[in-house]
Amino acid sequence: MKESRCLQKHLQHLTHQILSVHEDKRKKISRNLHDEIAQTLLGIHVRLLTLKKEAAVNAHGLKKEIVSTQRLVDKSVKSIKRFAREFGIHHRMQTGT
């Protein structure tokens, strides 16, 4: 009986370690996804700002398209941040941590 309890505690410890490693891996993936995509979108946003300034002296239609694209970029950044938050919260609820 004593040996059985000892083995059970050991199994619980190993299970906790495995879940912890999985949690850390998921957090890293989520952070990397967020960082990489957000950085790319920021680069696009900066380029669009430059194009918007150039378009001020040229075509009105181009300026409108750039503004519309900027809104999409902003929306994408918000979605990515929301995904990263929800992923972390959802996973913590599943593991009970």
Phi and psi restraints in degrees (range 20) as a CNS / XPLOR table:
assign (resid 1 and name C) (resid 2 and name N)
       (resid 2 and name CA) (resid 2 and name C) 1.0 -62.0 20.0 2
assign (resid 2 and name N) (resid 2 and name CA)
       (resid 2 and name C) (resid 3 and name N) 1.0 -42.9 20.0 2
assign (resid 2 and name C) (resid 3 and name N)
       (resid 3 and name CA) (resid 3 and name C) 1.0 -64.4 20.0 2
assign (resid 3 and name N) (resid 3 and name CA)
       (resid 3 and name C) (resid 4 and name N) 1.0 -37.7 20.0 2
assign (resid 3 and name C) (resid 4 and name N)
       (resid 4 and name CA) (resid 4 and name C) 1.0 -63.1 20.0 2
assign (resid 4 and name N) (resid 4 and name CA)
       (resid 4 and name C) (resid 5 and name N) 1.0 -43.7 20.0 2
assign (resid 4 and name C) (resid 5 and name N)
       (resid 5 and name CA) (resid 5 and name C) 1.0 -64.5 20.0 2
assign (resid 5 and name N) (resid 5 and name CA)
       (resid 5 and name C) (resid 6 and name N) 1.0 -39.6 20.0 2
assign (resid 5 and name C) (resid 6 and name N)
       (resid 6 and name CA) (resid 6 and name C) 1.0 -63.5 20.0 2
assign (resid 6 and name N) (resid 6 and name CA)
       (resid 6 and name C) (resid 7 and name N) 1.0 -44.8 20.0 2
assign (resid 6 and name C) (resid 7 and name N)
       (resid 7 and name CA) (resid 7 and name C) 1.0 -64.5 20.0 2
assign (resid 7 and name N) (resid 7 and name CA)
       (resid 7 and name C) (resid 8 and name N) 1.0 -38.2 20.0 2
assign (resid 7 and name C) (resid 8 and name N)
       (resid 8 and name CA) (resid 8 and name C) 1.0 -64.0 20.0 2
assign (resid 8 and name N) (resid 8 and name CA)
       (resid 8 and name C) (resid 9 and name N) 1.0 -44.0 20.0 2
assign (resid 8 and name C) (resid 9 and name N)
       (resid 9 and name CA) (resid 9 and name C) 1.0 -62.6 20.0 2
assign (resid 9 and name N) (resid 9 and name CA)
       (resid 9 and name C) (resid 10 and name N) 1.0 -41.0 20.0 2
assign (resid 9 and name C) (resid 10 and name N)
       (resid 10 and name CA) (resid 10 and name C) 1.0 -63.6 20.0 2
assign (resid 10 and name N) (resid 10 and name CA)
       (resid 10 and name C) (resid 11 and name N) 1.0 -43.2 20.0 2
assign (resid 10 and name C) (resid 11 and name N)
       (resid 11 and name CA) (resid 11 and name C) 1.0 -62.8 20.0 2
assign (resid 11 and name N) (resid 11 and name CA)
       (resid 11 and name C) (resid 12 and name N) 1.0 -41.8 20.0 2
assign (resid 11 and name C) (resid 12 and name N)
       (resid 12 and name CA) (resid 12 and name C) 1.0 -62.4 20.0 2
assign (resid 12 and name N) (resid 12 and name CA)
       (resid 12 and name C) (resid 13 and name N) 1.0 -41.2 20.0 2
assign (resid 12 and name C) (resid 13 and name N)
       (resid 13 and name CA) (resid 13 and name C) 1.0 -63.2 20.0 2
assign (resid 13 and name N) (resid 13 and name CA)
       (resid 13 and name C) (resid 14 and name N) 1.0 -45.8 20.0 2
assign (resid 13 and name C) (resid 14 and name N)
       (resid 14 and name CA) (resid 14 and name C) 1.0 -63.6 20.0 2
assign (resid 14 and name N) (resid 14 and name CA)
       (resid 14 and name C) (resid 15 and name N) 1.0 -41.4 20.0 2
assign (resid 14 and name C) (resid 15 and name N)
       (resid 15 and name CA) (resid 15 and name C) 1.0 -61.1 20.0 2
assign (resid 15 and name N) (resid 15 and name CA)
       (resid 15 and name C) (resid 16 and name N) 1.0 -43.6 20.0 2
assign (resid 15 and name C) (resid 16 and name N)
       (resid 16 and name CA) (resid 16 and name C) 1.0 -61.7 20.0 2
assign (resid 16 and name N) (resid 16 and name CA)
       (resid 16 and name C) (resid 17 and name N) 1.0 -41.5 20.0 2
assign (resid 16 and name C) (resid 17 and name N)
       (resid 17 and name CA) (resid 17 and name C) 1.0 -63.2 20.0 2
assign (resid 17 and name N) (resid 17 and name CA)
       (resid 17 and name C) (resid 18 and name N) 1.0 -43.6 20.0 2
assign (resid 17 and name C) (resid 18 and name N)
       (resid 18 and name CA) (resid 18 and name C) 1.0 -62.4 20.0 2
assign (resid 18 and name N) (resid 18 and name CA)
       (resid 18 and name C) (resid 19 and name N) 1.0 -46.1 20.0 2
assign (resid 18 and name C) (resid 19 and name N)
       (resid 19 and name CA) (resid 19 and name C) 1.0 -62.7 20.0 2
assign (resid 19 and name N) (resid 19 and name CA)
       (resid 19 and name C) (resid 20 and name N) 1.0 -38.1 20.0 2
assign (resid 19 and name C) (resid 20 and name N)
       (resid 20 and name CA) (resid 20 and name C) 1.0 -64.5 20.0 2
assign (resid 20 and name N) (resid 20 and name CA)
       (resid 20 and name C) (resid 21 and name N) 1.0 -42.3 20.0 2
assign (resid 20 and name C) (resid 21 and name N)
       (resid 21 and name CA) (resid 21 and name C) 1.0 -63.5 20.0 2
assign (resid 21 and name N) (resid 21 and name CA)
       (resid 21 and name C) (resid 22 and name N) 1.0 -43.0 20.0 2
assign (resid 21 and name C) (resid 22 and name N)
       (resid 22 and name CA) (resid 22 and name C) 1.0 -62.8 20.0 2
assign (resid 22 and name N) (resid 22 and name CA)
       (resid 22 and name C) (resid 23 and name N) 1.0 -41.9 20.0 2
assign (resid 22 and name C) (resid 23 and name N)
       (resid 23 and name CA) (resid 23 and name C) 1.0 -60.9 20.0 2
assign (resid 23 and name N) (resid 23 and name CA)
       (resid 23 and name C) (resid 24 and name N) 1.0 -47.0 20.0 2
assign (resid 23 and name C) (resid 24 and name N)
       (resid 24 and name CA) (resid 24 and name C) 1.0 -61.3 20.0 2
assign (resid 24 and name N) (resid 24 and name CA)
       (resid 24 and name C) (resid 25 and name N) 1.0 -40.5 20.0 2
assign (resid 24 and name C) (resid 25 and name N)
       (resid 25 and name CA) (resid 25 and name C) 1.0 -65.4 20.0 2
assign (resid 25 and name N) (resid 25 and name CA)
       (resid 25 and name C) (resid 26 and name N) 1.0 -43.9 20.0 2
assign (resid 25 and name C) (resid 26 and name N)
       (resid 26 and name CA) (resid 26 and name C) 1.0 -63.9 20.0 2
assign (resid 26 and name N) (resid 26 and name CA)
       (resid 26 and name C) (resid 27 and name N) 1.0 -41.0 20.0 2
assign (resid 26 and name C) (resid 27 and name N)
       (resid 27 and name CA) (resid 27 and name C) 1.0 -62.1 20.0 2
assign (resid 27 and name N) (resid 27 and name CA)
       (resid 27 and name C) (resid 28 and name N) 1.0 -41.8 20.0 2
assign (resid 27 and name C) (resid 28 and name N)
       (resid 28 and name CA) (resid 28 and name C) 1.0 -63.6 20.0 2
assign (resid 28 and name N) (resid 28 and name CA)
       (resid 28 and name C) (resid 29 and name N) 1.0 -43.9 20.0 2
assign (resid 28 and name C) (resid 29 and name N)
       (resid 29 and name CA) (resid 29 and name C) 1.0 -61.4 20.0 2
assign (resid 29 and name N) (resid 29 and name CA)
       (resid 29 and name C) (resid 30 and name N) 1.0 -45.0 20.0 2
assign (resid 29 and name C) (resid 30 and name N)
       (resid 30 and name CA) (resid 30 and name C) 1.0 -61.6 20.0 2
assign (resid 30 and name N) (resid 30 and name CA)
       (resid 30 and name C) (resid 31 and name N) 1.0 -45.7 20.0 2
assign (resid 30 and name C) (resid 31 and name N)
       (resid 31 and name CA) (resid 31 and name C) 1.0 -62.7 20.0 2
assign (resid 31 and name N) (resid 31 and name CA)
       (resid 31 and name C) (resid 32 and name N) 1.0 -45.3 20.0 2
assign (resid 31 and name C) (resid 32 and name N)
       (resid 32 and name CA) (resid 32 and name C) 1.0 -62.6 20.0 2
assign (resid 32 and name N) (resid 32 and name CA)
       (resid 32 and name C) (resid 33 and name N) 1.0 -43.4 20.0 2
assign (resid 32 and name C) (resid 33 and name N)
       (resid 33 and name CA) (resid 33 and name C) 1.0 -59.0 20.0 2
assign (resid 33 and name N) (resid 33 and name CA)
       (resid 33 and name C) (resid 34 and name N) 1.0 -49.2 20.0 2
assign (resid 33 and name C) (resid 34 and name N)
       (resid 34 and name CA) (resid 34 and name C) 1.0 -60.5 20.0 2
assign (resid 34 and name N) (resid 34 and name CA)
       (resid 34 and name C) (resid 35 and name N) 1.0 -50.4 20.0 2
assign (resid 34 and name C) (resid 35 and name N)
       (resid 35 and name CA) (resid 35 and name C) 1.0 -62.3 20.0 2
assign (resid 35 and name N) (resid 35 and name CA)
       (resid 35 and name C) (resid 36 and name N) 1.0 -46.7 20.0 2
assign (resid 35 and name C) (resid 36 and name N)
       (resid 36 and name CA) (resid 36 and name C) 1.0 -65.6 20.0 2
assign (resid 36 and name N) (resid 36 and name CA)
       (resid 36 and name C) (resid 37 and name N) 1.0 -48.6 20.0 2
assign (resid 36 and name C) (resid 37 and name N)
       (resid 37 and name CA) (resid 37 and name C) 1.0 -69.7 20.0 2
assign (resid 37 and name N) (resid 37 and name CA)
       (resid 37 and name C) (resid 38 and name N) 1.0 -42.3 20.0 2
assign (resid 37 and name C) (resid 38 and name N)
       (resid 38 and name CA) (resid 38 and name C) 1.0 -61.4 20.0 2
assign (resid 38 and name N) (resid 38 and name CA)
       (resid 38 and name C) (resid 39 and name N) 1.0 -39.5 20.0 2
assign (resid 38 and name C) (resid 39 and name N)
       (resid 39 and name CA) (resid 39 and name C) 1.0 -64.7 20.0 2
assign (resid 39 and name N) (resid 39 and name CA)
       (resid 39 and name C) (resid 40 and name N) 1.0 -42.4 20.0 2
assign (resid 39 and name C) (resid 40 and name N)
       (resid 40 and name CA) (resid 40 and name C) 1.0 -62.6 20.0 2
assign (resid 40 and name N) (resid 40 and name CA)
       (resid 40 and name C) (resid 41 and name N) 1.0 -46.3 20.0 2
assign (resid 40 and name C) (resid 41 and name N)
       (resid 41 and name CA) (resid 41 and name C) 1.0 -64.5 20.0 2
assign (resid 41 and name N) (resid 41 and name CA)
       (resid 41 and name C) (resid 42 and name N) 1.0 -35.6 20.0 2
assign (resid 41 and name C) (resid 42 and name N)
       (resid 42 and name CA) (resid 42 and name C) 1.0 -63.9 20.0 2
assign (resid 42 and name N) (resid 42 and name CA)
       (resid 42 and name C) (resid 43 and name N) 1.0 -40.6 20.0 2
assign (resid 42 and name C) (resid 43 and name N)
       (resid 43 and name CA) (resid 43 and name C) 1.0 -61.5 20.0 2
assign (resid 43 and name N) (resid 43 and name CA)
       (resid 43 and name C) (resid 44 and name N) 1.0 -41.7 20.0 2
assign (resid 43 and name C) (resid 44 and name N)
       (resid 44 and name CA) (resid 44 and name C) 1.0 -63.0 20.0 2
assign (resid 44 and name N) (resid 44 and name CA)
       (resid 44 and name C) (resid 45 and name N) 1.0 -42.6 20.0 2
assign (resid 44 and name C) (resid 45 and name N)
       (resid 45 and name CA) (resid 45 and name C) 1.0 -61.0 20.0 2
assign (resid 45 and name N) (resid 45 and name CA)
       (resid 45 and name C) (resid 46 and name N) 1.0 -44.5 20.0 2
assign (resid 45 and name C) (resid 46 and name N)
       (resid 46 and name CA) (resid 46 and name C) 1.0 -62.5 20.0 2
assign (resid 46 and name N) (resid 46 and name CA)
       (resid 46 and name C) (resid 47 and name N) 1.0 -42.8 20.0 2
assign (resid 46 and name C) (resid 47 and name N)
       (resid 47 and name CA) (resid 47 and name C) 1.0 -62.6 20.0 2
assign (resid 47 and name N) (resid 47 and name CA)
       (resid 47 and name C) (resid 48 and name N) 1.0 -41.1 20.0 2
assign (resid 47 and name C) (resid 48 and name N)
       (resid 48 and name CA) (resid 48 and name C) 1.0 -64.4 20.0 2
assign (resid 48 and name N) (resid 48 and name CA)
       (resid 48 and name C) (resid 49 and name N) 1.0 -35.6 20.0 2
assign (resid 48 and name C) (resid 49 and name N)
       (resid 49 and name CA) (resid 49 and name C) 1.0 -62.0 20.0 2
assign (resid 49 and name N) (resid 49 and name CA)
       (resid 49 and name C) (resid 50 and name N) 1.0 -40.8 20.0 2
assign (resid 49 and name C) (resid 50 and name N)
       (resid 50 and name CA) (resid 50 and name C) 1.0 -63.7 20.0 2
assign (resid 50 and name N) (resid 50 and name CA)
       (resid 50 and name C) (resid 51 and name N) 1.0 -45.2 20.0 2
assign (resid 50 and name C) (resid 51 and name N)
       (resid 51 and name CA) (resid 51 and name C) 1.0 -63.9 20.0 2
assign (resid 51 and name N) (resid 51 and name CA)
       (resid 51 and name C) (resid 52 and name N) 1.0 -36.4 20.0 2
assign (resid 51 and name C) (resid 52 and name N)
       (resid 52 and name CA) (resid 52 and name C) 1.0 -62.2 20.0 2
assign (resid 52 and name N) (resid 52 and name CA)
       (resid 52 and name C) (resid 53 and name N) 1.0 -42.4 20.0 2
assign (resid 52 and name C) (resid 53 and name N)
       (resid 53 and name CA) (resid 53 and name C) 1.0 -64.8 20.0 2
assign (resid 53 and name N) (resid 53 and name CA)
       (resid 53 and name C) (resid 54 and name N) 1.0 -42.2 20.0 2
assign (resid 53 and name C) (resid 54 and name N)
       (resid 54 and name CA) (resid 54 and name C) 1.0 -64.8 20.0 2
assign (resid 54 and name N) (resid 54 and name CA)
       (resid 54 and name C) (resid 55 and name N) 1.0 -37.3 20.0 2
assign (resid 54 and name C) (resid 55 and name N)
       (resid 55 and name CA) (resid 55 and name C) 1.0 -70.9 20.0 2
assign (resid 55 and name N) (resid 55 and name CA)
       (resid 55 and name C) (resid 56 and name N) 1.0 -18.9 20.0 2
assign (resid 55 and name C) (resid 56 and name N)
       (resid 56 and name CA) (resid 56 and name C) 1.0 -59.9 20.0 2
assign (resid 56 and name N) (resid 56 and name CA)
       (resid 56 and name C) (resid 57 and name N) 1.0 -29.0 20.0 2
assign (resid 56 and name C) (resid 57 and name N)
       (resid 57 and name CA) (resid 57 and name C) 1.0 -96.8 20.0 2
assign (resid 57 and name N) (resid 57 and name CA)
       (resid 57 and name C) (resid 58 and name N) 1.0 -6.1 20.0 2
assign (resid 57 and name C) (resid 58 and name N)
       (resid 58 and name CA) (resid 58 and name C) 1.0 -112.1 20.0 2
assign (resid 58 and name N) (resid 58 and name CA)
       (resid 58 and name C) (resid 59 and name N) 1.0 -116.5 20.0 2
assign (resid 58 and name C) (resid 59 and name N)
       (resid 59 and name CA) (resid 59 and name C) 1.0 -93.1 20.0 2
assign (resid 59 and name N) (resid 59 and name CA)
       (resid 59 and name C) (resid 60 and name N) 1.0 135.4 20.0 2
assign (resid 59 and name C) (resid 60 and name N)
       (resid 60 and name CA) (resid 60 and name C) 1.0 -67.1 20.0 2
assign (resid 60 and name N) (resid 60 and name CA)
       (resid 60 and name C) (resid 61 and name N) 1.0 -36.9 20.0 2
assign (resid 60 and name C) (resid 61 and name N)
       (resid 61 and name CA) (resid 61 and name C) 1.0 -62.8 20.0 2
assign (resid 61 and name N) (resid 61 and name CA)
       (resid 61 and name C) (resid 62 and name N) 1.0 -38.8 20.0 2
assign (resid 61 and name C) (resid 62 and name N)
       (resid 62 and name CA) (resid 62 and name C) 1.0 -63.3 20.0 2
assign (resid 62 and name N) (resid 62 and name CA)
       (resid 62 and name C) (resid 63 and name N) 1.0 -41.7 20.0 2
assign (resid 62 and name C) (resid 63 and name N)
       (resid 63 and name CA) (resid 63 and name C) 1.0 -61.8 20.0 2
assign (resid 63 and name N) (resid 63 and name CA)
       (resid 63 and name C) (resid 64 and name N) 1.0 -41.8 20.0 2
assign (resid 63 and name C) (resid 64 and name N)
       (resid 64 and name CA) (resid 64 and name C) 1.0 -64.3 20.0 2
assign (resid 64 and name N) (resid 64 and name CA)
       (resid 64 and name C) (resid 65 and name N) 1.0 -39.8 20.0 2
assign (resid 64 and name C) (resid 65 and name N)
       (resid 65 and name CA) (resid 65 and name C) 1.0 -66.1 20.0 2
assign (resid 65 and name N) (resid 65 and name CA)
       (resid 65 and name C) (resid 66 and name N) 1.0 -39.3 20.0 2
assign (resid 65 and name C) (resid 66 and name N)
       (resid 66 and name CA) (resid 66 and name C) 1.0 -64.3 20.0 2
assign (resid 66 and name N) (resid 66 and name CA)
       (resid 66 and name C) (resid 67 and name N) 1.0 -44.2 20.0 2
assign (resid 66 and name C) (resid 67 and name N)
       (resid 67 and name CA) (resid 67 and name C) 1.0 -60.6 20.0 2
assign (resid 67 and name N) (resid 67 and name CA)
       (resid 67 and name C) (resid 68 and name N) 1.0 -42.7 20.0 2
assign (resid 67 and name C) (resid 68 and name N)
       (resid 68 and name CA) (resid 68 and name C) 1.0 -62.3 20.0 2
assign (resid 68 and name N) (resid 68 and name CA)
       (resid 68 and name C) (resid 69 and name N) 1.0 -42.0 20.0 2
assign (resid 68 and name C) (resid 69 and name N)
       (resid 69 and name CA) (resid 69 and name C) 1.0 -66.3 20.0 2
assign (resid 69 and name N) (resid 69 and name CA)
       (resid 69 and name C) (resid 70 and name N) 1.0 -37.7 20.0 2
assign (resid 69 and name C) (resid 70 and name N)
       (resid 70 and name CA) (resid 70 and name C) 1.0 -61.2 20.0 2
assign (resid 70 and name N) (resid 70 and name CA)
       (resid 70 and name C) (resid 71 and name N) 1.0 -39.4 20.0 2
assign (resid 70 and name C) (resid 71 and name N)
       (resid 71 and name CA) (resid 71 and name C) 1.0 -61.2 20.0 2
assign (resid 71 and name N) (resid 71 and name CA)
       (resid 71 and name C) (resid 72 and name N) 1.0 -40.5 20.0 2
assign (resid 71 and name C) (resid 72 and name N)
       (resid 72 and name CA) (resid 72 and name C) 1.0 -63.7 20.0 2
assign (resid 72 and name N) (resid 72 and name CA)
       (resid 72 and name C) (resid 73 and name N) 1.0 -40.5 20.0 2
assign (resid 72 and name C) (resid 73 and name N)
       (resid 73 and name CA) (resid 73 and name C) 1.0 -63.2 20.0 2
assign (resid 73 and name N) (resid 73 and name CA)
       (resid 73 and name C) (resid 74 and name N) 1.0 -47.2 20.0 2
assign (resid 73 and name C) (resid 74 and name N)
       (resid 74 and name CA) (resid 74 and name C) 1.0 -59.2 20.0 2
assign (resid 74 and name N) (resid 74 and name CA)
       (resid 74 and name C) (resid 75 and name N) 1.0 -42.9 20.0 2
assign (resid 74 and name C) (resid 75 and name N)
       (resid 75 and name CA) (resid 75 and name C) 1.0 -63.5 20.0 2
assign (resid 75 and name N) (resid 75 and name CA)
       (resid 75 and name C) (resid 76 and name N) 1.0 -39.9 20.0 2
assign (resid 75 and name C) (resid 76 and name N)
       (resid 76 and name CA) (resid 76 and name C) 1.0 -63.7 20.0 2
assign (resid 76 and name N) (resid 76 and name CA)
       (resid 76 and name C) (resid 77 and name N) 1.0 -43.7 20.0 2
assign (resid 76 and name C) (resid 77 and name N)
       (resid 77 and name CA) (resid 77 and name C) 1.0 -61.1 20.0 2
assign (resid 77 and name N) (resid 77 and name CA)
       (resid 77 and name C) (resid 78 and name N) 1.0 -44.6 20.0 2
assign (resid 77 and name C) (resid 78 and name N)
       (resid 78 and name CA) (resid 78 and name C) 1.0 -62.8 20.0 2
assign (resid 78 and name N) (resid 78 and name CA)
       (resid 78 and name C) (resid 79 and name N) 1.0 -40.0 20.0 2
assign (resid 78 and name C) (resid 79 and name N)
       (resid 79 and name CA) (resid 79 and name C) 1.0 -64.6 20.0 2
assign (resid 79 and name N) (resid 79 and name CA)
       (resid 79 and name C) (resid 80 and name N) 1.0 -41.7 20.0 2
assign (resid 79 and name C) (resid 80 and name N)
       (resid 80 and name CA) (resid 80 and name C) 1.0 -64.0 20.0 2
assign (resid 80 and name N) (resid 80 and name CA)
       (resid 80 and name C) (resid 81 and name N) 1.0 -44.5 20.0 2
assign (resid 80 and name C) (resid 81 and name N)
       (resid 81 and name CA) (resid 81 and name C) 1.0 -61.6 20.0 2
assign (resid 81 and name N) (resid 81 and name CA)
       (resid 81 and name C) (resid 82 and name N) 1.0 -42.5 20.0 2
assign (resid 81 and name C) (resid 82 and name N)
       (resid 82 and name CA) (resid 82 and name C) 1.0 -62.9 20.0 2
assign (resid 82 and name N) (resid 82 and name CA)
       (resid 82 and name C) (resid 83 and name N) 1.0 -43.6 20.0 2
assign (resid 82 and name C) (resid 83 and name N)
       (resid 83 and name CA) (resid 83 and name C) 1.0 -59.3 20.0 2
assign (resid 83 and name N) (resid 83 and name CA)
       (resid 83 and name C) (resid 84 and name N) 1.0 -45.8 20.0 2
assign (resid 83 and name C) (resid 84 and name N)
       (resid 84 and name CA) (resid 84 and name C) 1.0 -62.2 20.0 2
assign (resid 84 and name N) (resid 84 and name CA)
       (resid 84 and name C) (resid 85 and name N) 1.0 -42.2 20.0 2
assign (resid 84 and name C) (resid 85 and name N)
       (resid 85 and name CA) (resid 85 and name C) 1.0 -64.9 20.0 2
assign (resid 85 and name N) (resid 85 and name CA)
       (resid 85 and name C) (resid 86 and name N) 1.0 -48.5 20.0 2
assign (resid 85 and name C) (resid 86 and name N)
       (resid 86 and name CA) (resid 86 and name C) 1.0 -64.4 20.0 2
assign (resid 86 and name N) (resid 86 and name CA)
       (resid 86 and name C) (resid 87 and name N) 1.0 -38.6 20.0 2
assign (resid 86 and name C) (resid 87 and name N)
       (resid 87 and name CA) (resid 87 and name C) 1.0 -60.6 20.0 2
assign (resid 87 and name N) (resid 87 and name CA)
       (resid 87 and name C) (resid 88 and name N) 1.0 -46.1 20.0 2
assign (resid 87 and name C) (resid 88 and name N)
       (resid 88 and name CA) (resid 88 and name C) 1.0 -64.7 20.0 2
assign (resid 88 and name N) (resid 88 and name CA)
       (resid 88 and name C) (resid 89 and name N) 1.0 -45.4 20.0 2
assign (resid 88 and name C) (resid 89 and name N)
       (resid 89 and name CA) (resid 89 and name C) 1.0 -66.1 20.0 2
assign (resid 89 and name N) (resid 89 and name CA)
       (resid 89 and name C) (resid 90 and name N) 1.0 -46.6 20.0 2
assign (resid 89 and name C) (resid 90 and name N)
       (resid 90 and name CA) (resid 90 and name C) 1.0 -59.6 20.0 2
assign (resid 90 and name N) (resid 90 and name CA)
       (resid 90 and name C) (resid 91 and name N) 1.0 -44.3 20.0 2
assign (resid 90 and name C) (resid 91 and name N)
       (resid 91 and name CA) (resid 91 and name C) 1.0 -68.0 20.0 2
assign (resid 91 and name N) (resid 91 and name CA)
       (resid 91 and name C) (resid 92 and name N) 1.0 -39.1 20.0 2
assign (resid 91 and name C) (resid 92 and name N)
       (resid 92 and name CA) (resid 92 and name C) 1.0 -62.5 20.0 2
assign (resid 92 and name N) (resid 92 and name CA)
       (resid 92 and name C) (resid 93 and name N) 1.0 -37.3 20.0 2
assign (resid 92 and name C) (resid 93 and name N)
       (resid 93 and name CA) (resid 93 and name C) 1.0 -66.3 20.0 2
assign (resid 93 and name N) (resid 93 and name CA)
       (resid 93 and name C) (resid 94 and name N) 1.0 -37.0 20.0 2
assign (resid 93 and name C) (resid 94 and name N)
       (resid 94 and name CA) (resid 94 and name C) 1.0 -67.6 20.0 2
assign (resid 94 and name N) (resid 94 and name CA)
       (resid 94 and name C) (resid 95 and name N) 1.0 -39.9 20.0 2
assign (resid 94 and name C) (resid 95 and name N)
       (resid 95 and name CA) (resid 95 and name C) 1.0 -89.0 20.0 2
assign (resid 95 and name N) (resid 95 and name CA)
       (resid 95 and name C) (resid 96 and name N) 1.0 -13.3 20.0 2
assign (resid 95 and name C) (resid 96 and name N)
       (resid 96 and name CA) (resid 96 and name C) 1.0 78.6 20.0 2
assign (resid 96 and name N) (resid 96 and name CA)
       (resid 96 and name C) (resid 97 and name N) 1.0 17.3 20.0 2
